[in-house]
């Protein structure tokens, strides 16, 4: 049986949920700046930006706990996990304060994203932004990059009781869009997006340029891959 193409998947869909970090916007610069400032506040050693990229995608708490555990462990402490857990409340306060200040200043929209959103909108698809980033930060970033108007709703990692890769955010977003999971496409950059989509009963297309926790994206089970969001729609 012939495999269905990505444009055919889009043609069969009435809605699409699109991830933010690593899919639409390269936000590693923002993460790195906020993390660096947080570590200074906590008087902890710095972390290389290349390591942060592999920690992104599972929500703010996971990012900060991973960073803290890494820098404390690298400093020779055997009980790094326990020390990191104890520092989390202070780390979260500091990180949120700094991230709010710099949100969008050190990030860039990936090539083809605006054009891809225009194409999807021209096809009449209902669009939602679904990310594990806190909702307020997601809305601010979309506003700063001129993309908020493409989405009828924006849901972050704090919008529901559970985050991706749990299917709940996708199912709740389909409810908000008024679409069924079976005809709503998930577009993301990681195994988190793919696992959530499979569990929710949605088709999933992954971009090849995202983060994916440092793992090869084409090794993830998905319904299709694109090098640009413009490839979602046939020319």
N, C-alpha and C positions, 0 to 999 in steps of 0.2 A: 504494500500500500504506500502510495507516494506521501511524503511528508508535506504538511501544509506550510506555506510560506508565512513570514512575519506579516506582510501586508494583508494576506488573507485572514490571519488571526485578528488583525485590527478591524478588517471589514466585517467580521462576524461579531464584533463587540459593540456594545452600546455605551460602555463607560471604560475609563482607564484610571488606575491608581498609580501615581508616579512617585517614587522615592526622591529624596532631596540630596543628601550628602553622597557624593560619589556618582550620582546619576544625573542630576541637573547642575549642581554647583560643586566645584572643587574647593572644599572648605578646610583642607588640611592646614592652611596658613592660619585660619582663625583658631582652630583647635590648638595648634602649637603655641600661639601667642598667649591664649588664655591659660593653658596648662603651665607654661613657663612662669607666668605671673603668679599662679597659684602655688607652685613649688617654692618660689621666692618667699611668698607670705609664710609658708610653713617651714622655711629655712631648711629645705631639702635640696639635694643635688638636682641638676637639670637632666633632661632626657632628650635624646636625639629625635628630631622630627620624623625620621624614617621609621622609627619604632611606633610612633603614635598612629601612623596610617593603618597598621595592622590591628589596632585596638578599637578603631572606629566602627560604628554600625550597630552596636547592641545597646545603645542608650548611654546617657551621661554617667550614670552610676557605674556601669561596667567599664567605661573609659577611665574614670578616675581611680577606681579600685585597681585596675590593671596598671596604671601609671604608678600609683603609690607602691604597690607590691613590687614592681620592677625596681624602682629607685631605692627602696629600703633594702631589698634583697641584695642589690648591687653594692650597697654600703656595708655588707657583711653581716646582716642580722638574720639569724635562722628563723626567727618568729615574724617574718615580714608580713604574712597574711594577717596575723592578729594586730600588729601595729597599724597596718593599713586600714583595717576595719575601725579601729579606734579613732583614726584621723578623718574618717569619711565625713562626719557632720561639718567639721571646720573646712575641709577641702571643698565640699559642695557649696558652702556659702561663698568662699573665696572665688571659686571657679565661675559661678553664676554672675557674681559682681563684675568680674573681668570680661566674661564673654558678652554680657550685655553691652559693655562699653565698646568692644571692638567688633561686634557681630557684622560680618560682611566686608570689613575693611581689608582683610588679607585673603579674600576668596575671589574666585572668578567663575563665571558661567561657562560651562563646557561648550566647545564649538558645536553648532547644529541644534542646540536645545531650543532656542527661541523659534527657529524655523520649524522644528519638529512639533512644538506646541501649537504653532499657527496651523500646521497641516492637520493635526488631530482635531483642532477646533473647527476647521473648515469641513471636516467629515461629520460634524455634528455629535462627536463623542462628549459625554459628560465626564469632566475631569476633576480628580481630587489629588491633592498632594498628601501622601501618607508616609510619615517618617518617624524614626525613633528619637529624633531631636525634640526637645521640649517645644510645645506648640507655640508659645509666645516668640521664641527665638526663630522658629520656622517662618512664622508670619512676617516678622521683622526682616528676615533675610530675603524672602520673596518680594517684599515691598522695596527693599533696597536695590534689588536687581531688576525691578520692573516686571515681575512675573506673577504677582498676586492675582491679577485680573483674569488669568487663564483658568483659575480653579474655583469651582463652586463651593468647595470646602477644603479646609486644611486641618489635618489631625496629626498631633505629635505623640511622642512616647508617653506623655502624661494624660492623654485624652481618654484612655480606657484602662481597665484594670490590669491588662497585660499588654506586652509589647510584641512586635515581630521578633522571633519566628512563630509565635503563637498566632493562630488564625483569627482570633477575636478582632483585632484592628481592621482586618480586611472585610470581615463579615459586617461589622458595624459601619464601615465606610460604604459598603454596597447599600446598606439600608438608607444611609444619608443621601446617596445618589439616586435611590429609587431603582436600582438595577439588581439583577440576580448574579451571584458569583459566577455562574457558568457563562455569562456573556459580558463579564467585566475583566479586563486585562490588568495584570500587575506588571509594572515596568520598574526594574531595580538594578542593583549592581552587585548583589551578594547572595550567598547561600541562605541568609536570613530571609530575604525576599522570596526566594524560590520555595523554601520549606513552608513559609506561611501561605503562599499561593496554593501549593499542592494540598495542604491541609484544609484550606477554605473552599477548594473546588474551582479555583480560578486558573486560567492560563497565565503563563509568566514568560516575559522576554527580558533578558539581561543585557546590559551594555558591557562592552569589553574593556572599557577604560577606567572602571571604578576601583574600589578598594578591596572588597571581598576578603578581609582579614589576612591578606598576604598569600592567599591560595589562588591557583589558576582558575579563572572564571569558567572556562570551557569544560572544566571537570565537574561542574555543577549540573544537575539534571534540570533542564529548562525546555520550553517549547520553541525557543529561538534566541538568537543572539544578534545584536546590532552594534556597529561601530559608531553610530550617530543616531540621534532620535529622528533624524530626517528619513532614515531607512524603515521607520515604522509604517510609512505610507508609500505606496507605489507611485513612481513618477509618471 
